[in-house]
């Protein structure tokens, strides 16, 4: 079988994680071209990774290069257009999370993938971590019983990346759509992908994006535009699912807490569990409450998670392997996000269709 020819649309920070995966398969993947609206940035990226062609217009790139597979790593507002263009050009696509700006864009993307008969995978990298693999084994083995409640958070004390991440016109929202998606999706995935039926949420924008700037970690690499900051600092919500599961979610760019945190707690009829970042179980044995920590590390975002994700994408493209993070799951996630933002705006619970 010939090598799979890969192109990158958007050469920002997250695209480097995709390249870790592609570079792990030199006998399978051929780098075809990269594209970014910032030519200098794209050229530096091409030099770093060895792309033979550089573009600033992805439509031109798709027409000339005709890649087999494309990573869409642009800002959120361009996910739909770039993904659909690639699909209609005959390429398979992995699109970074969140899938789109809203559920309607996500549904357009899924329709385009269905019509093209191509893979549209969504970048839910948490599904490919060691903690997820371990937790699934306990769930599938019956250790947890039936899940009925979950808590998930992704909280930064001072972690707004700035740039387009804080401009709603480019991002669609703040920490909920940027960070919360990871843990919201993972809980739903571990619970067997139930359908969300309603959400009640609140958002706050009280702290701004320029606190103790010397302490920042993740920073947007986008330049050349006058981005504003008009997204939430913090979001919190309750989501109900048709399985009876209820999820409490919290996400922040800026919050007056002791330190950054990201954890998931699952509560079942036989045991509870926490992923923070290693897996720990809480249950009872022989009349005693016990805490069980499996042997070995299960780091939340292990060094291999992005590699595992990209290798799976290429496996789907080359071998027809069923996709573990398909477009329909991206649509369901966007339904939840839309409902939370609508609830925060109206002050009432929102039904999800």
C-alpha positions as CSV (number, residue, x, y, z in Angstrom):
1,X,0.0,0.0,0.0
2,X,1.3,3.5,-0.9
3,X,2.0,6.0,1.9
4,X,-0.8,8.2,3.1
5,X,-0.2,11.8,2.0
6,X,-0.9,14.2,4.8
7,X,-1.5,18.0,4.9
8,X,-1.8,20.4,7.8
9,X,-4.2,23.3,7.8
10,X,-3.2,25.7,10.6
11,X,0.3,25.6,12.0
12,X,-0.3,26.8,15.5
13,X,0.6,25.1,18.8
14,X,-1.7,22.1,18.6
15,X,-0.5,21.1,15.2
16,X,2.9,20.2,16.7
17,X,1.1,17.5,18.7
18,X,-0.4,16.1,15.5
19,X,3.1,16.1,14.0
20,X,4.3,13.9,16.9
21,X,1.9,11.3,15.6
22,X,2.7,11.6,11.9
23,X,6.4,11.5,12.6
24,X,6.0,8.3,14.4
25,X,4.9,6.6,11.2
26,X,7.6,7.4,8.6
27,X,7.0,4.2,6.7
28,X,3.2,4.9,6.5
29,X,2.9,8.7,6.2
30,X,4.2,11.1,3.6
31,X,4.2,14.8,4.4
32,X,2.6,16.6,1.4
33,X,2.0,20.3,2.4
34,X,1.2,22.7,5.2
35,X,-1.0,25.8,5.2
36,X,-1.4,28.9,7.4
37,X,-2.6,32.4,6.7
38,X,0.7,33.6,8.1
39,X,3.2,32.7,5.4
40,X,6.3,33.2,7.6
41,X,4.9,30.9,10.2
42,X,4.0,28.3,7.6
43,X,7.4,28.4,6.0
44,X,9.1,28.0,9.4
45,X,6.8,25.1,10.1
46,X,7.6,23.4,6.8
47,X,11.3,23.8,7.4
48,X,11.0,22.3,10.9
49,X,9.1,19.2,9.8
50,X,10.1,18.8,6.2
51,X,7.0,19.7,4.3
52,X,7.8,20.2,0.6
53,X,5.1,22.7,-0.1
54,X,3.7,25.8,1.7
55,X,0.4,27.5,1.2
56,X,-1.6,30.4,2.6
57,X,-4.9,29.3,1.0
58,X,-6.1,25.8,1.9
59,X,-8.4,25.6,-1.1
60,X,-5.4,26.1,-3.4
61,X,-3.5,23.5,-1.5
62,X,-6.3,21.0,-1.6
63,X,-6.7,21.5,-5.4
64,X,-3.0,21.2,-6.2
65,X,-1.8,18.6,-3.6
66,X,-4.8,16.4,-3.3
67,X,-3.8,14.9,0.1
68,X,-5.3,11.7,1.5
69,X,-5.6,13.0,5.0
70,X,-5.8,16.5,6.6
71,X,-5.4,17.8,10.1
72,X,-7.5,20.9,10.7
73,X,-5.8,22.9,13.4
74,X,-7.1,26.4,12.8
75,X,-9.0,28.6,15.2
76,X,-12.5,27.3,15.9
77,X,-14.3,29.7,13.5
78,X,-12.5,28.1,10.5
79,X,-13.0,24.4,11.5
80,X,-16.2,24.0,9.5
81,X,-15.0,25.6,6.3
82,X,-11.6,24.0,6.3
83,X,-13.0,20.5,7.1
84,X,-15.7,20.6,4.5
85,X,-13.3,21.9,1.9
86,X,-11.0,19.0,2.6
87,X,-13.7,16.4,2.7
88,X,-15.2,17.6,-0.6
89,X,-11.6,17.5,-2.1
90,X,-11.5,13.8,-1.3
91,X,-9.4,13.9,1.9
92,X,-10.1,12.3,5.2
93,X,-10.1,14.7,8.1
94,X,-9.1,14.9,11.8
95,X,-10.5,18.2,13.1
96,X,-9.3,19.6,16.5
97,X,-11.8,20.1,19.2
98,X,-14.2,21.7,19.6
99,X,-15.7,20.4,16.4
100,X,-17.2,23.7,15.4
101,X,-18.7,27.0,16.7
102,X,-22.1,25.4,17.3
103,X,-24.2,22.3,16.7
104,X,-25.4,23.6,13.3
105,X,-21.9,23.9,11.9
106,X,-21.1,20.5,13.3
107,X,-24.1,18.9,11.6
108,X,-23.0,20.5,8.3
109,X,-19.6,18.9,8.7
110,X,-21.0,15.5,9.5
111,X,-23.3,15.7,6.5
112,X,-20.3,16.6,4.2
113,X,-18.3,13.6,5.6
114,X,-21.3,11.3,5.0
115,X,-21.8,12.5,1.5
116,X,-18.1,12.2,0.7
117,X,-17.8,8.8,2.3
118,X,-14.7,10.0,4.2
119,X,-13.5,9.8,7.8
120,X,-14.2,12.9,9.9
121,X,-12.5,12.3,13.3
122,X,-12.7,14.8,16.1
123,X,-9.7,15.5,18.3
124,X,-10.9,14.2,21.6
125,X,-7.4,13.2,22.7
126,X,-8.5,12.2,26.2
127,X,-10.1,9.1,24.7
128,X,-6.6,7.9,23.8
129,X,-4.9,8.3,27.3
130,X,-3.8,5.5,29.5
131,X,-6.2,6.6,32.2
132,X,-9.1,6.1,29.8
133,X,-8.0,2.6,28.8
134,X,-7.7,1.7,32.5
135,X,-11.0,3.2,33.5
136,X,-12.8,1.4,30.6
137,X,-11.5,-1.9,31.8
138,X,-13.1,-1.3,35.2
139,X,-16.4,-0.2,33.7
140,X,-16.6,-3.0,31.2
141,X,-15.7,-5.5,33.9
142,X,-18.6,-4.5,36.1
143,X,-16.4,-3.1,38.9
144,X,-18.3,0.3,38.9
145,X,-21.8,-0.9,38.5
146,X,-24.2,1.6,36.9
147,X,-23.0,5.1,36.6
148,X,-25.5,7.7,37.9
149,X,-23.4,10.9,38.7
150,X,-20.2,12.4,37.6
151,X,-18.1,15.5,38.3
152,X,-15.5,17.0,36.0
153,X,-13.4,20.1,36.1
154,X,-10.7,21.7,34.1
155,X,-9.7,24.8,36.1
156,X,-6.9,27.2,35.5
157,X,-6.0,29.9,38.0
158,X,-4.5,32.2,35.3
159,X,-4.6,30.3,32.0
160,X,-6.2,32.4,29.3
161,X,-4.0,31.8,26.2
162,X,-4.9,35.3,24.8
163,X,-5.1,35.9,21.1
164,X,-8.0,34.3,19.3
165,X,-8.9,32.1,22.3
166,X,-10.4,35.1,24.1
167,X,-12.3,36.5,21.1
168,X,-15.7,34.9,20.7
169,X,-15.8,35.6,17.0
170,X,-12.9,33.2,16.5
171,X,-13.3,30.8,19.4
172,X,-17.1,30.6,20.0
173,X,-16.5,30.9,23.7
174,X,-14.0,30.6,26.6
175,X,-12.9,27.8,28.8
176,X,-16.1,25.8,28.4
177,X,-15.6,25.3,24.7
178,X,-11.8,25.2,24.9
179,X,-11.1,23.2,28.0
180,X,-14.4,21.8,29.2
181,X,-14.9,19.9,26.0
182,X,-12.1,17.5,27.1
183,X,-13.7,16.3,30.3
184,X,-17.3,16.6,29.2
185,X,-16.5,14.3,26.3
186,X,-14.5,11.9,28.3
187,X,-17.3,11.4,30.9
188,X,-19.8,10.8,28.2
189,X,-17.4,8.4,26.4
190,X,-16.7,6.4,29.5
191,X,-20.4,6.3,30.3
192,X,-21.2,4.6,27.0
193,X,-22.1,7.7,25.0
194,X,-25.6,8.4,26.3
195,X,-27.6,11.2,24.8
196,X,-27.7,14.5,26.6
197,X,-31.3,15.7,27.3
198,X,-31.0,19.0,29.2
199,X,-28.5,21.4,30.7
200,X,-28.5,24.3,33.2
201,X,-25.4,26.5,33.2
202,X,-23.9,29.7,34.4
203,X,-21.0,31.7,33.0
204,X,-19.0,34.6,34.5
205,X,-16.6,37.2,33.1
206,X,-15.2,39.0,36.2
207,X,-11.4,38.6,36.1
208,X,-10.2,39.4,32.6
209,X,-7.2,37.9,30.8
210,X,-4.2,40.0,32.0
211,X,-3.6,38.9,35.6
212,X,0.0,38.1,36.6
213,X,1.0,37.6,33.0
214,X,4.5,36.4,33.9
215,X,2.9,33.2,35.3
216,X,1.1,32.1,32.2
217,X,1.7,28.8,30.6
218,X,-0.2,28.2,27.3
219,X,0.0,31.2,25.0
220,X,-1.6,31.6,21.6
221,X,0.8,31.8,18.7
222,X,-1.5,33.8,16.5
223,X,-0.3,37.3,15.5
224,X,-1.2,40.1,13.2
225,X,-4.8,40.7,14.3
226,X,-6.4,42.9,17.0
227,X,-8.2,40.2,19.0
228,X,-10.5,41.3,21.8
229,X,-11.4,39.5,25.0
230,X,-15.1,38.9,25.4
231,X,-15.5,35.3,26.5
232,X,-16.3,33.9,30.0
233,X,-13.6,33.4,32.7
234,X,-15.6,30.6,34.3
235,X,-18.4,28.2,33.4
236,X,-20.4,25.7,35.4
237,X,-23.2,23.4,34.4
238,X,-25.3,20.4,35.2
239,X,-26.1,18.1,32.2
240,X,-28.7,15.3,32.3
241,X,-28.5,12.2,30.0
242,X,-31.1,9.8,28.8
243,X,-29.3,7.0,30.8
244,X,-30.1,8.7,34.1
245,X,-26.5,10.0,34.4
246,X,-26.0,13.6,35.6
247,X,-22.8,15.4,35.0
248,X,-21.5,18.5,36.9
249,X,-18.9,20.4,34.8
250,X,-16.6,23.3,35.7
251,X,-14.1,25.1,33.5
252,X,-12.0,28.3,33.9
253,X,-9.4,30.4,32.2
254,X,-9.1,32.6,35.3
255,X,-10.3,31.7,38.8
256,X,-9.2,32.5,42.3
257,X,-8.1,29.0,43.3
258,X,-5.0,27.5,44.9
259,X,-3.7,25.9,41.8
260,X,-4.7,24.5,38.4
261,X,-6.6,21.3,38.5
262,X,-8.3,18.9,36.1
263,X,-10.1,15.8,37.4
264,X,-13.0,13.5,36.7
265,X,-15.0,11.7,39.4
266,X,-17.4,8.9,38.6
267,X,-20.0,7.5,40.9
268,X,-21.5,4.1,40.4
269,X,-23.7,1.7,42.3
270,X,-20.7,-0.6,43.1
271,X,-17.8,1.9,43.3
272,X,-16.6,5.4,42.7
273,X,-13.5,6.5,40.8
274,X,-11.3,9.5,40.4
275,X,-9.0,10.3,37.5
276,X,-6.6,13.0,38.9
277,X,-4.4,12.2,37.0
278,X,-4.0,8.6,38.0
279,X,-7.0,6.3,38.5
280,X,-8.2,5.5,42.1
281,X,-11.3,3.5,43.0
282,X,-13.5,3.8,46.1
283,X,-15.6,0.8,47.2
284,X,-16.2,-1.6,50.0
285,X,-14.9,-5.1,50.6
286,X,-15.8,-7.6,53.3
287,X,-17.5,-5.0,55.3
288,X,-14.8,-2.4,55.0
289,X,-14.5,0.8,52.9
290,X,-11.4,0.6,50.8
291,X,-9.5,2.9,48.3
292,X,-7.8,1.0,45.5
293,X,-5.1,2.5,43.4
294,X,-4.0,0.3,40.4
295,X,-0.4,-0.6,40.0
296,X,1.4,1.7,37.5
297,X,0.9,5.2,36.3
298,X,-2.1,6.3,34.2
299,X,-1.2,9.9,33.6
300,X,-4.1,12.1,32.4
301,X,-2.4,13.3,29.3
302,X,0.5,10.9,28.7
303,X,3.2,11.6,26.2
304,X,1.7,9.0,23.9
305,X,-2.0,10.3,23.8
306,X,-1.6,12.5,20.7
307,X,0.5,9.8,19.1
308,X,-2.1,7.2,19.8
309,X,-4.8,9.5,18.4
310,X,-3.0,10.3,15.1
311,X,-2.0,6.6,14.6
312,X,-5.6,5.6,15.1
313,X,-6.7,8.3,12.5
314,X,-4.3,6.9,9.9
315,X,-5.4,3.3,10.8
316,X,-9.0,4.4,10.1
317,X,-8.0,6.0,6.8
318,X,-5.9,3.1,5.6
319,X,-7.7,0.1,6.9
320,X,-11.3,1.2,7.5
321,X,-11.0,0.7,11.2
322,X,-14.1,2.1,13.0
323,X,-13.3,5.6,14.3
324,X,-13.2,6.0,18.1
325,X,-14.1,9.7,18.1
326,X,-16.5,10.1,15.1
327,X,-18.3,13.2,13.9
328,X,-21.6,12.2,15.6
329,X,-19.9,12.5,19.0
330,X,-18.6,15.9,18.1
331,X,-22.2,16.9,17.2
332,X,-23.5,15.7,20.6
333,X,-20.8,17.6,22.4
334,X,-21.7,20.8,20.5
335,X,-25.3,20.3,21.5
336,X,-24.2,20.3,25.2
337,X,-22.1,23.4,24.8
338,X,-24.8,25.3,22.9
339,X,-27.3,24.4,25.6
340,X,-25.1,25.5,28.5
341,X,-24.4,28.9,26.8
342,X,-28.1,29.4,26.1
343,X,-29.0,28.5,29.7
344,X,-26.4,30.9,31.0
345,X,-27.9,33.6,28.8
346,X,-31.5,33.0,29.7
347,X,-31.2,31.8,33.3
348,X,-33.2,28.6,32.7
349,X,-32.6,25.0,31.9
350,X,-32.5,24.1,28.2
351,X,-33.8,21.0,26.6
352,X,-31.5,19.3,24.1
353,X,-33.0,17.7,21.0
